[in-house]
Amino acid sequence: MAHDHGSEIKNYNKAFSIGITLNIIFVIIEAIYGIMADSLALIADAGHNLSDVVSLLLAWGAFYLAKKNPSFQRTYGFRKVTILASLLGAILLLIALAAIAWEAVGRFSDPQAVDGMTVIIVAGIGVVINTLTALLFMKDQKDDLNIRGAYLHMAADAGVSLGVVIAGVAILFTGWLWLDPVLSLIIVIVILISTWGLLRDSINLSIDAVPNDIDVSVVKAYLLSLKDVTALHALHVWALSTTENALTVHLVTNKTSIDNNYLDEIQEYLHHNFSIGHSTIQLEKNDTSYTCELDTEACNI
């Protein structure tokens, strides 16, 4: 049973286009004024926002590719690209964080004068833009890894920009230049913490691990509880994309004939109770003279 997610993709066209446009404009402004004010905090935040723009572009492109029909070469189409885009976005973010941390450490031995007022104004604009962008992705961020990534990045940016505003005020009144590199390191830590779960989930789904919101033991118990089912094997659950999960299983049954309604009921239950929208179920007659070649320790959990 396959479910079309085209409508979900279409609904996010506006969110992605608005979010990307706003952040590209802000990255340019923040980078220019960060250089003018010689503020590593602003430059660091601009670099992070740029990585977020790239991640948003990757996610948007992945949504489009996921709509392409399957082919003889790619029988699942390009659905997995949505997961790979999320993983690549997380990796790009880690690279950006490493560069920011390296530069921040160097600033401790060579502190630079910072224009506190410029920092305050530019970072304040960032708070508004990042908050508005985060709100675009807040609604469904729990149901889609890419949307969750976009939401987390933007929400973290809003918080970080607020921190930059606070540091700008402190530098303006105290003249403590060391606050700039310290804040940059705090930015790195905050973003790393908020993104670690996304990176972990992206890696897991890219190697076909079971999605976090599915308990395979519960799925297995349900299948074994079905009428006439005596055993099962070759049970596999994985993510086809960031929005669709799949399952394959062999059910050993006492049923003497194939019942399409029986299969439909199982698929509907899996879809509505476990968010598994693409299930393939093979029925095998309970016969001691037959052993399925996939009924092995290597194929069973």
N, C-alpha and C positions, 0 to 999 in steps of 0.2 A: 504494500500500500504506500504509494508515494504522495506527497503533498506539495503543492506548488507554493513557493514563497515569493513569487514575483511581486505581489502586492506589497509585501513588507519592504522589498528593495525599492520600489517606486516611491513609497512614503518617505524614505530617507534621502531621496535625491535633494530635496530642499534643505534638509538639515545639514547634509554634508557640504552642499554648495555655500550655504551661509557661513557655516563654521570655518571652512577652508578660506573663504574670502576675507573674513574678519581677521583670522589669525595671520594670513600672509601680510596684510596691511600692517598689523601690529608688530610682527617680526621685523619688518623693514624700519618702522618708526623706533622700536626699542633698540635695535642694533645701532642705528645712527646716533641716537641720543646716549646710548651706553658708551660708544666710542668718544663722543663729545664730552661727556661727563667723566670719562675714564672710570666707569663703574663696572667692575667685574660681575657684580650681582645682576645688573641689567643685561650685560652681554651673555652671562650664563643663562639667564631666563629666556633671552632671545634664541639662544642655541637650542634650548629645550623646546620652546614653542615651534621652532623650525622642524624638529624631529616629530613633533605632534602633527604638523601639517603633512609631513611625508606619510605618517601612519594613517591619517585620515584619507589621504589620496589612495594609499594601498587598500584600505578597507573599502572605499567606494568602488575602486576598480574590481576588487574581489567580488563584491555584490553583483556587479554586472556580469562577470564571468560565470558566476554561479547560476545565472539564468540560462546559459547556453545548454542546448539539448545534448543528451548523451550521444556517443558515436561508437563505431566498432572498435576504435582505439581507446576511447575513454568512456567506458560503459556507465560510469557515474557522473559523466560530464566534468565540470570544473568546480564542483562543490567544495572540495578539499582546499581550494585556493583561499577561501575565507579564513581557514585555520592557519595556513602558511603566511598569509598577510599579517595576521595578528602576531605570529611568532617573529616575523621579520621586523615588525614595528617595535616589538619589545627589545630585540637585539640592537636595533639602531639607537634606541633610547639608552641602553647600557653603554654604548660607545660614547654617546654625547655626555653622559654622566661622568665617565672616566676622564674625558678631556677637561670638563669643568673642574673636577676635583684636583687634577694635576696643576692647572693654572692657579687655583685658589691657594694651594700649598706654597707655590712660588711667591705669591703676593705677601705672605707673612714676612719673608726676608726682604722684600722690596715693596713696601706699602705705597700706594698711589693716592694723590689727592682726589676727592670725589665731590662732584657738585650735588649736594644733598637735595636741593629743591628740584632739580631735573629728575633725579631718581624718584622722588615722591610723586611728581606729576605723571611721569611715564608709567610707573608701576601702578598708580591709581587707575589709569586707563586700562591697564592689563586686568585688574580685578574685575572691572565691568565686562570687558570682552570675554574673558575666560568663564565668568559666571553665566553669561548669556549662552555661550556655546555649550557649556555643561548641561544647561537646562534643556537644550535641544535633544540630548541623548539620554536624559534621566528616565523617561517613561519605561523603556524596554531594556535597560542596561542589565537586568538580571536574567534575561532570556537569550542574550546573544553575546558571544565573547568579543566580537569586534565592537559592538555598541558599548559593552562594558569598558573596553579599552579606551574608547573615545571619551566616555564619561569620566573615567578615573583620571585620564591625562588632563582634561579640562578642569575638573574639580581641584586636582592637585595644583594646577597652574594658578587658579584663583587664590588658593591659600598661600602659595609661594609669593605671588605678587603682593598680597596683603602684608606678608612678612617683609618684603622689600620696602614697602611704604614705611613700615615701622622703623626699619633700619635707617632709611633716609632721614627720618625725623631725628633719630638718635645721633646720626653723624652731623646733622645740621647744627644741633645744639651742643654737642660734646666735642666734636672734632676727632672722635676715635676712628681712625682709618681702618683699624684692624677689624671693625665690624663688617666691612665689605667682604673680605675673604671668608670670615666666619659664617656669614649668612649664606655665602655660596656653598659651603660645605653642608650647611643645614638643608639647603635646597636639595642637594644631591641625596642626602639621607632620607628626607621626606618622600621624594619621588621614588627612590629605590624601594622603600617599604610599601608604598601604595601600588607599585607595579609588580612586585615579586609574585603575588598570586596570579596575575595575568600571565607572566612569563611561564610559571609552573604549569598552568592550565593549557597554555598554547603548546608547550612541549609535549604534555601528556596526550592531548588530542591529536597532535601531529604523528604520534606513533601508535595511534588507534587504541589508546587507553579508554576505559569506561568513563563517560562524563561524570562529573562530581555529583550531579543531582539524581543519579540512577544507582540504586542498590541492587546489584546483580543477584545477591542471595534472595532478595524479595521477589525478583522476577522469576528466578528458578523455582521458588516455592509456589508461586502462582501457577506456573506451567505444570508442575507436578500435581497440583490440586485439580487439574482439569479432568472431567469425566472421561473414563476409558484410557487415560494416559498412565502407563506403568513405569516409564523411565524416560530419560532424555540424555542427549549427548551433543557434542559439537555446538555448545551454546556460546555465542559471541555477541557482544554489544560494543558499538563504537560510534563515533561521530562522523557523519558524512560531510557535515559543514558546521558552522557555528550556530546554525538554527535547526538542524535536522539530525536525528539519531537513527541508527539502523540496528537490526538484530537478525541473526540467523540461528536456527536450532533444528535438531532432529528430534521428533517426538515419537516414542515407541507407544503404540496404542493397540487396544483390543478391537477397535472399530474394523468392520469388515468392508467398508466402502468409504470413498472420499465424500465428504460433506462440505460443500462450499460455504454454507451458512456457519458451520462450525469454525472454519478458518476465519471468516469475516468477524465473528464475535471475538476471537482471540486477538486479531489485529486491532480492532477497535478498542479493546480493553488496554492493550499495550500502548496505544496512541494516547488515550485519554488519561491513563493512570501513571504512565512512565515516560511520556513524551517521546515515545519511539514511533516515528511516523513511517518508517520503511522496514517492514518485517518480512522475512522469508522463512516459511515453516515447511519442513519436510516431514511427512507422516510415514512411519514405518510400522508394518504389522508385527505384532508380538509373536515371533516365531523362533523357537530355540535352534532351528536348523540354519538360521540366517544371522550373520554378524556384519554390521556395517563397518566398512574399512576406516571410518572416522571415529568409531567408538573405541578410542585408545586413550591412554593416560595423557599423551601429548595434546589431545584435542579437548580434554574435559577439565572442568574446574570444580 
